[in-house]
Amino acid sequence: MLKIILKNSIKLTIGGITLGLLHHYDWFVALLLIAKIGHTYYKRKKANTLSIKLVLGFFLTASLGLLAEYLGTEFHFWEYHDINTQLPLWLFFAWGAAFVIIYQTEEQIMELKPNLSKRNQSLSLLFLVAFFPTYGEIIAIQLGTWSYYMPYQILGVPIVAIVALIAIHAIVNFIVNAFEKKIANR
């Protein structure tokens, strides 16, 4: 399990550094994210492992994340640097990509540990949702992509932002799981 977390942490490190160094090239970062997400979807479609949960989760997470970003920047809780708009063009895709990496990591862990109890599955997911996006944010923040103006921060990320990430992922999981159950009952 540690190997899976390390492998995906390396991916996040590369992503965070890329975003941090290139954030002022708005379109280019958006295109890089689209290419990466497209590649993932293509591989999964080809392997017949592209699930409705992944697709729906991507769009729900990206949409809810964008709404949270709009509200956060509108009320001056944070701001993005080196862009000419309130929100960067790549933001929708970054939120969606965060869901994809969490989903894939969770899937890899469940494949490796299929007999994990529901409690341990939930704790693993909570760790992934709290750690992965926060880790990527810390890297991008330290490289000047955005700044938070809220108290109680961990390396530039407010605790309330971590809680919000967990809440958004919980809402998305609830909706996606309800949708999957509805489809399965047909």
Salt bridges, closest charged atoms under 4 A:
ASP82 OD2 - HIS23 NE2 2.87
GLU107 OE1 - ARG44 NH2 2.20
